[in-house]
Each structure stands twice: as C-alpha cells, then as structure tokens.
Amino acid sequence: DRRHKSLAILSSDPEKKDCDDEIIGGICYRAYPEMRFAEIAFCAVSASQQVKGYGTKLMNLLKMHAVTEGIEFFITYADNYAIGYFKKQGFTKAVSMPKGRYQGLIKDYDGGTIMECYVHPTIDFTRVPEMIQAQKEFLLQRIRAGTAKSDKVVYPPLPPDFYAGQDVKSRAEKGAAERSLAIPGVSEAGWTMADLMASTRDAKDSDKKKHQLKSDLLALVSKVQDQQYSWCFRDPVDTNEVKDYCDVVNDPIDLKTIEKRIRRGDWYKTKHMLFSDMMKMVNNCKLYNGEGNSYYDCAVSLEKYLASISPMFTE
C-alpha cells in the first residue's frame, strides 16, 4: 500500500549486510495529514535484538520524523503483549484526540486496545535520555549544594515538651508547616515555609483541580471539533494566502491554538475563559467574511452550538 510508510533500523555489522539479520527492527504507519494524526499499523524488533533499547530508539526516530509531517498524534491498536511497550513510549489508553478526526479512517480490531500518543512539536525525542540525565544531575547538584553543610550535623532528639503550647491536633496546613519548620535541622537543610506549604493537602488538591480543569477543557474542545461545521476553525488562518486577515482581525484564534494553550496548562483559569475564546473565534470569522458565504454560515452554526452547551462552561 503506497499510502503507508516504513522506518527501519539496520545493523552496521558488515557481515550482516544484505541478509535477513541486517534488519534490527521496523515500524509501519499511515499518516492522515489533513487530520494531523498517523496510525501505527506494525511495529516489531528482531527477537535476537530485543531488550536492547532498539524499540524505544525506533519510536523516538519516528516521532522526530512525524513532527516534520505535521503529525500531532499517533494512534494504534495494541494487543495484550504490546500494551506495556507502548506505555513506555508515551502512549495512553485515554484517547484525547477528537473521535471525529479518526473515526472511519482507521480499522477497529477485536481484542485490541486503542492507544494514543501526543507528539510534542518542540521536543527532541532522540535526546530524551540525555535530557533526563541532565535533569537528574541538576537536581543532585541542588540537593548537594543545599545539604553540604547540614547533612553531617546530628541533632539531639526532640525533648518531651517540644510541642508544649502548640495545637498539635490542628490539621491546618500552615500550622503543620510551622511545626515542621520548628524542628531543628529542617530549615538548615534548606526547607522553607513555601516548600512545606507546597507539600500540603491544599497544594495537592489544587493540582488535582488544575488537572481536572485541563481534562474538562479538552473535552469541551473535542465536542466542538466533532461538529461538521468546525472544519474552518481547526487551524490558524494562513496569512500567506489571506494577506489582509490581520488588518481586519486584531486577535486571531482557532481550535488548534486553543488546544495548545490548554495542554500548556497555564492559560485558561476557568471554563468561561475558554468560552470567551470560542466566541472570539466565531466573531472573528463573521467580521472578516461577512454574510452570504459558507464560512459565515459555519460561524452562525457554531455560535448556536456554543449557546446550546453554554451551561457546560459554567459548571
């Protein structure tokens, strides 16, 4: 099938050249550029070359190549033996890509588990081990720098009356942090009130709320993307073709940009902010195109749809 592409890793051993053992592993995929995703149809590493990291290297090379083709997601059906491998490569069973982008394009396989991987456009996947090692070394340096003078100090046991006069039963996060900071050696080890507060229940709850908001926002965007009239909002307007667009529209916005903002995690603080961007997208389309064309009609249809689901943006 000429619509599929394959990537292979070959052995550099001259004795294996032009024979079956030359091929270490390969991966076959089909890209759908208009939907910005690709389906992995086949992935295998020679039995004699497994557990040597070739599977990870193969997938990382594929991700690097995928970025050049504008692919944002990989999707595949994994059997029970392959699920573990794909999880290690960043795949998840929770498919966040709008169903309308892949439904009808890929085959459904009985007994297989559908999995997805988001391909970040700015990550050099071939350098992931180096990046992790650099992060590890940085953290160790900071730890050593903060404990160089305190890790050799031995403090005496806390006296029986150490917490005398303190409300030790209080579960208030600030009180717990203050009690911890009062223990000899804690502040000397580099801990601060901010550090201790960040490890409290309120901080963890805040993180959970952020993750939940991100999940809810992506679900709302997915609902919009699934609508047939959303096709003209899925990508930024190409200003090389529409040269006067920015002269008319001061603040361009589209679904792809919105999705990137959500995944970045620090743009939308509430669902209402997302709704505002959606309505801005509608109004920009109306402003530039005017009445009497398919773009304007799509904007009107989307506006009505947003009105119908508006309660979801306030929950």
N, C-alpha and C positions, 0 to 999 in steps of 0.2 A: 504494500500500500504506500504510494508516494506521499500520502498526507502525513505519514509517520516519520519521525527522525530517530536516529540511534546514536548513542555515545558509548564508546568502549575504551577500556584501559588495556594496553598491550604490554607484554613483558619486554624488557630491554635486553634480556639474555639472547645473544646471537644464536645460541644453539636451538632456541625455540622459535626462531623466525620462520614464518610461512608454514607453521604446523598448528594443530589444534591447541597445543599448550601455550601458544603465543597470546591468546586471548585470556586475560585475567577475569574480566567481568564486563557487563554491558547493561545499558538501560535504554528502553524504547519508549517514546512518548509521542503524543499528538497534541499540537498546540491549536488553540482557538483564539487567534489574535484579537478578533472583534469582541470577545468576551473576557479577554485578559486572563485566561487560565489554560492549563495543559493537563491532559490525562496521562498518567503513567500506566502504560499497558504491560510492561515487562521489566523486571529488574532481577539480575542474577549475578553471582560471583562463583567462579570455579570452586568446586569442593576442596581442591588441594590448596586454594589460596584464601580460604575463609578465616575469620578471626585474626586478620592482619591489618584491618583498617581500610581495606580497599572499597568496601561497601559505602563507608562514610565519605571517602575521597570521591567516589563516583557521584554520589548525590550532591556533594558540595560543588563539584565542577558543573553539574547540570544546573544547579541554582544560579551560578555565576553566568552561565550561558543564557538562562531563562530571562534574566534581567535585560539583556540586550534585545530580546524579542518582545519586551513589554509585558511579560507574564507576571501576574501578581499572586496567583495561587496554583498549587499543584493539587490534583485530586486523584485518588486511586482506590481500588478495591483490594483490600489485603485479606489473605486467609489467616487462620489462627497462628500459623508458624511465622508469618511476616509482620504481624502487628507490633511485636517487640522491636523489630528493626526499624520500622517506620516511626515509632515513637521516639527512638533515639535520634532520628533525623529531623525532628521538629514537627512531625505530623500529629494530628489530634483527631479523635472521633467526633468532636464537636465542630460541625461544619458551619462556619460563619458566612461563607460566600452565599449570596442570594441564590435560592434554588432556581430562579428563572434564568440564571446565567449558564447552568449546566444541564438542566432537565431537558431530556430529549436529544442531547448531543452525545452523552456517554451511555454505555450499556450498563444495565443492572445485572449483578451476578449473585445468584443464590448461594448462600453460605459465606459470602464475602462481607467484610466490614468496610464501609466507605470512610475514608480518612482524608484529611486536608492539611496542607502546609502553606502558610503565608510566606511569600518570598520578599524580604525587605530589600528595597532597591539600593540602599546605601551600605549594606554590609558586605565585606569581602569574605565570602564563605570559605575561600581557600586558606584564610589566615585565622580561622576560628581557634585552633589550638594555641597559636601564638598570642592571640588577644586574651584568651583565658589565662595563659601563663603570665602575661604582663599584669593582668588584674590581680592575680594571686600574689605576685611579687610586690606590687604596690601596697596591698593590704598588709602583707607581712612586714614591710618596711615601716608602715604607720604604726603597727602594733608594737614592733621593737622600739621605735622611737618614743612611744608613749609609756612603755614599761621598762625602759633601760635602767632607770634609777629606782624603780619601785618593786621590780619582780624579785629582788634579793632580800627585801625587807620582810621580817617576820613580826607580825603584830601580836600582842597578847590577847588571850580570849576576852570576849566581852564580859564585863562584870555583871553580876545578877541584877543590879539596879540600873542597867544601861538605858532601858526604856521607861524608867520611872518618870511619871508625869506626862507620858506620851499616850495618845489614844491609839493603842496598838490594834484595836478591833476595827478601826476605821478602814473602809475599803476605798476611800477617796484616793484617786491616782496620785495627786500631788502629795498627800500625806505619806503614801507608801514610798514615793521617790525621795522625799525629805529624810525619812527614816533610813533608807538605804544609803543615802549620801553621808549620813552622820556616822556610819560605820568606819572606823579607822582603816585607811588604805584604799578606800573606794575612790575618793577624789584624787588621791596621789597616783592612782593607776590611770588617771585621765578621764574618768567618768564625770559628766556634768549633769546638771538638772535636766537639760534638754534631752540628753541621751536617755536618761532614766524615764522621762515622761514619754519618750517615743516608743519605749518598750511596754508601755502600759496597755490596759484593755481598751481605753478610749482610742488610742492611736491605732490599735489593731482593728477596732470597729470602724474607724474612719477609712482604713484601707479597704475593708470589705465593702463599704458603701461606695467607694470610688470604683471598685471592680464591678459592682452591681450596676452602677450608673453606666459604665462603659458598655456592659453587656446589653443593657436596655436600649442604649442609643444605637448600637449596631443593629439590634433587632428592628428598630424603627426605620433605619435607613434601608434595611433589607426589604421591609414591607413596601417602601416607596420604589425601590429598584425593581421589584417584581411586577409593578404595574406597566402595562404595554405602552403607555404614553410617557414613560420616564426615559425613553431612549435618547432624547435630545438633551437630557440633563446629566447623563452619566459621565461625561468627560468635559474638561475645560474647553471653552471656545478657542479654536485655533486662530490666533490673531495674525498669523502669517497669511491666512486666507481671508479672514474678516478683519481687514486692516483698521477700520474705523470703530471697531467694537468698544475699545477702551475710551474713545472720545464720547461715547454715548453712555456707557455703563461705568460708573466710578468704582464699584466694588464687586468684581466678578466672583461668582461662586458656583459650584457644581457638586454633584454627588461624590465624585472621586476625591475632591479636595476635602469635603465634609468627612468622608470615611477616614482619610489620612489624619485629620485633626482629632477624630475620636480615638484612633489607635495610638496617637501620641500621648493621649491621656491627660493633658493639662489645658485643653482649650475650652471644652464645654463643662460648666459647673452645674448646669441644670438642664432638664429636658426642654424647658422653654427657650433656652438659648439655641438649641438645635432647631426648634420650630421657627424661630426668627430667621435663621439662615435659610431654611427651606422656603419661607415666604419671600425672602430677598431674591432667591433663585427664580421663583415664579415671576416676581415683579420685574426683574432684570430682563427676562425673556419677553414679557409684554412690552416693556419700554423700547427695546431695540427692534422687535419685529413688527409691532403694530398689528391691527386686526386683519383678518382675511387671509391667513396662511396656516399651514399645519403646525408651525412652532407655537403660534399664539393659541391655537386650539389645544395643544398639549399642555400649555401653561394653565389654561382655564380648567382642564380636566384634573390636573394635579392640584390646583387650588381647591377644587371641590372635594377631592380625596383627603387632602390635609384637614379640611374642615370636618369631614366625617370621622376622622380619627383623632381630632384635637384633644379629646379627654385623655388620651394616652400620653400626651406631652405635659400633663399636669399631675399625673399620679405620683 
